[in-house]
Amino acid sequence: MSLVDRVTLDRISTEARDIHFARTLLTFVATVLWCVGWFAAKTLGAIWLAMCWSATAVKVGWVDARADRGGT
């Protein structure tokens, strides 16, 4: 084993000891919750847009149908 390999192994060992289980677990949980929030926002945003679009289409259809009869 050369000196470079030994220095690399020592550095890896030092960095591995700096990893803490609780912080890693909390980071994982936070990431999962962030993803749930992101997907919920995108999904609910798309549903809201579809509902608004549909309601507007009905309103425009209603107004056009009433205009054909000569009323408002």
Backbone as a ProteinNet text record, in pm:
[ID]
protein_1_A
[PRIMARY]
MSLVDRVTLDRISTEARDIHFARTLLTFVATVLWCVGWFAAKTLGAIWLAMCWSATAVKVGWVDARADRGGT
[TERTIARY]
85.3	0	90.2	60.1	142.9	93.3	169.7	135.3	4.3	-15.3	-137.5	-259.3	-251.5	-362.3	-390.7	-284.4	-300.5	-365.4	-321.5	-378.4	-525.7	-557.6	-696	-781.8	-733.6	-809.5	-829.5	-728.9	-742.8	-847.7	-846.3	-944.3	-1086.2	-1101.7	-1232.9	-1279.8	-1191.7	-1227.8	-1269.9	-1198.4	-1232.1	-1368.2	-1393.2	-1522.2	-1637.1	-1610.5	-1714.1	-1754.5	-1658.1	-1689.8	-1772.5	-1767.4	-1841.3	-1988.3	-2026.5	-2166.4	-2243	-2351.9	-2432	-2565.8	-2603.7	-2724.4	-2848.6	-2864.8	-2985.6	-2997.9	-2889.9	-2896.1	-2926.8	-2868.6	-2895.9	-3042.3	-3095.1	-3235.1	-3328	-3299.6	-3382	-3376.1	-3260.6	-3247.7	-3333.2	-3331.6	-3413.1	-3561.5	-3605.9	-3746.7	-3787	-3701.7	-3731.3	-3742	-3656.9	-3661.2	-3791.4	-3832.8	-3958.9	-4077	-4079.7	-4189.4	-4188.8	-4071.4	-4061.9	-4118.9	-4084.8	-4135.4	-4287.1	-4341.5	-4487.3	-4552.4	-4496	-4549.1	-4540.8	-4429.5	-4409.8	-4511.3	-4526.2	-4622.9	-4766.2	-4797.6	-4932.1	-4960.9	-4865.3	-4884.9	-4905.2	-4825.2	-4839.6	-4973.2	-5012.5	-5137.1	-5258.3	-5258.8	-5371.5	-5377.5	-5262.9	-5260.7	-5322.8	-5292.2	-5349.2	-5499.3	-5541.1	-5684.5	-5756.5	-5699	-5760.1	-5774.1	-5669.7	-5675	-5784	-5794.7	-5897.6	-6037.7	-6055.7	-6186.5	-6221.2	-6126.3	-6151.6	-6180.6	-6105.7	-6125.1	-6263.4	-6302	-6432.7	-6546	-6533.6	-6636.9	-6648.4	-6535.8	-6538.2	-6601.3	-6572.1	-6632.2	-6783.3	-6831.6	-6976.2	-7036	-6969.4	-7018.7	-7026.8	-6921.7	-6920	-7030.4	-7049.3	-7156.3	-7292.7	-7310.9	-7437.8	-7465.7	-7364.6	-7380.9	-7410.3	-7339.8	-7363.5	-7504.3	-7551.8	-7686	-7791.7	-7770.2	-7866.3	-7865.9	-7747.4	-7737.3	-7810.8	-7816.9	-7887.3	-8038.2	-8090.3	-8234.4	-8267.8	-8169	-8194.3	-8190.5	-8170.5	-8161.9	-8017.6	-7999.9	-7863.4	-7852.9
-117	0	123.7	216.1	336	442.8	549.8	660	727.1	738.7	801	719.4	589	503.9	519	528.2	539.8	673.8	781.6	913.4	914.9	854.7	848.3	769.3	657.5	575.9	650.3	722.1	799.7	909.5	975.8	1081.9	1024.8	910.3	845.5	806	751.1	710.6	831.1	939.9	1061.5	1114.6	1122.3	1172.9	1078.4	949.3	851.5	866	899.8	919.2	1045.3	1140.2	1265.3	1251.9	1140.2	1118.8	1074.6	1147.5	1117.3	1060.7	951.2	880.4	968.1	1038.2	1118.6	1228.3	1297.3	1404.3	1346.6	1232.7	1168.3	1126.7	1071.9	1030.1	1150.8	1258	1378.5	1440.5	1436.1	1487.5	1404.7	1274.6	1187	1215.3	1227.5	1255.8	1390.9	1491.4	1623.7	1619.2	1543.9	1530.9	1466.4	1362.5	1295.6	1390.7	1463.6	1556.9	1671	1719.4	1824.8	1775.2	1653.3	1595.6	1580.5	1538.7	1527	1663.7	1766	1901	1951.2	1924.9	1969.7	1904.4	1772.1	1700.3	1743.7	1767.3	1812.3	1948.4	2038.4	2172.3	2164.6	2084.1	2070.1	2005.2	1902.9	1832.2	1921.5	1985.2	2071.4	2193.2	2242.4	2353.4	2314.7	2195.1	2147	2123.8	2069.8	2047.8	2182	2279.5	2412.4	2475.7	2467.3	2522.4	2454.7	2322.9	2250.1	2290.4	2308.1	2349.5	2490.8	2581.8	2719.7	2723.5	2648.9	2644.1	2589.4	2482.2	2421.3	2517.2	2583	2677.1	2793.1	2841.4	2950.7	2905.5	2784.4	2732.3	2723.3	2679.7	2672.7	2812.6	2907.8	3045.7	3105.1	3085.8	3138.8	3072.2	2945	2874.4	2926.3	2950.7	3003.9	3141.3	3228.9	3364.4	3358.4	3275.9	3263.3	3210.6	3116	3060.1	3164.9	3245.1	3350.6	3461	3488	3591.7	3550	3419.6	3370.4	3394.2	3401.2	3423.3	3571.7	3656.2	3799.3	3857	3775.2	3824.2	3830.6	3882.2	3887.9	3811.4
0	0	0	-86.7	-95.9	1.6	11.6	101.2	57.3	-75.4	-126.9	-84.2	-93.5	-52.5	96.6	175.9	321.1	357.8	291.8	318.7	277.9	164.6	118.1	216	262.6	357.9	489.1	534.5	657.9	641	527	500.3	495.3	429.8	422.4	561.9	641.1	777.1	860.7	846.9	921.8	880.8	751.6	704.9	741.1	741.3	776.7	923.2	1009.4	1150.8	1173.8	1081.5	1096	1057.7	999.1	960.9	1085.2	1114.6	1233.2	1188.8	1252.8	1212.4	1224.1	1335.5	1357.4	1252.2	1222.7	1122.3	983.8	951.7	823.5	815	921	924.3	910.7	983.8	975.3	836.2	773.7	637.2	541.7	557.8	474	494.8	619.8	650	591.2	608.5	554.1	402.1	338.3	192.4	147.1	215	180.7	198.2	309.9	333.9	232.9	196.7	95.8	-37.3	-73.9	-199.4	-195.4	-82.5	-69.2	-87.8	-24.8	-39.3	-182.1	-248	-385.6	-478.8	-465.6	-549.7	-519	-392.2	-356.1	-417.5	-411.2	-468	-618.7	-685.9	-830.9	-867.1	-793.7	-821.8	-794.4	-677	-643.3	-734.6	-776.8	-871.9	-1004.4	-1050.9	-1176.9	-1162.5	-1049.2	-1025.4	-1019.6	-950.1	-940.2	-1078.7	-1159.3	-1294.3	-1376.5	-1365.9	-1440.6	-1394.7	-1264	-1212.7	-1259.3	-1253.4	-1298.1	-1447.5	-1524.7	-1668.7	-1701.6	-1632.4	-1656.1	-1618.9	-1504.3	-1461.2	-1559.4	-1607.9	-1704.8	-1836.6	-1879.3	-2002.1	-1988.1	-1873.4	-1849.5	-1851.4	-1785.8	-1783	-1923.4	-2002.1	-2138.8	-2222	-2206.4	-2276.7	-2235.8	-2107.4	-2057.3	-2116.7	-2114.6	-2167.5	-2317.8	-2390.4	-2534.4	-2562.3	-2483.5	-2503.4	-2473.4	-2371.9	-2337.9	-2443.7	-2503.3	-2606.6	-2732.7	-2759.7	-2879	-2868.3	-2746.5	-2726	-2723.4	-2729.7	-2728	-2587.2	-2487.1	-2348.7	-2303.3	-2182.4	-2127.4	-1999.7
[MASK]
++++++++++++++++++++++++++++++++++++++++++++++++++++++++++++++++++++++++

